[in-house]
């Protein structure tokens, strides 16, 4: 549906680079992607991930609802 594409300006820049410049840029870009992936791994860690915190709160909420039901029925 949306095939990968490179903008004409980017294509022109890439093709205008020397092989050494392309290699250097590729190394920089790869390092940036690795840093991004490391950041994602840290932020998605169960201890720091908002989704994990939400799950814990949902469990706590269910326990409190159970307690409330027991108190109301007593």
Buried (B, 14 or more C-beta within 10 A) or exposed (E): EEEEEEEEEEEEEEEEEEEEEEEEEEEEEEEEEEEEEEEEEEEEEEEEEEEEEEEEEEEEEEEEEEEEEEEEEE
